[in-house]
Amino acid sequence: MQTLSGQNTIIDWALDHHTHHKFEGTNADAVSINRGFFFAHIGWLMMKRHPDCEEKRNKIDVKYLWSDPIVKFQYDYYIPLVLLINVIIPTFIPYFLFGETVTNGFFICFMFRYIYTLELALSGKSLLNLY
């Protein structure tokens, strides 16, 4: 399920999460709001980490995660897994099961879902609960 979220590997996500809570509001915060609203919500997935964040991240101990074979497998094969689970399967399920176009499958079942789930995870809100 973490691969479906498209928020980097479990190891990387845990390191970012630890640095966020340990160094919140500083340059070492992986999702610092001080780098802007966009960065804090989605940009941290697309932009380079601050050097302070890289330095602090390297000091965080996540040995407990490396001992899990599933976490290790996901780390070793992240790119093919995320392409398959996050992009290809959601794009082609509507094509094969419902006769939808690949373009619609890509934009609705991958792009819209990906952006929507990022916002759900980061804002704690749902479009269904905004009434």
Beta strands, then each sheet from edge to edge (+ up, - down):
end
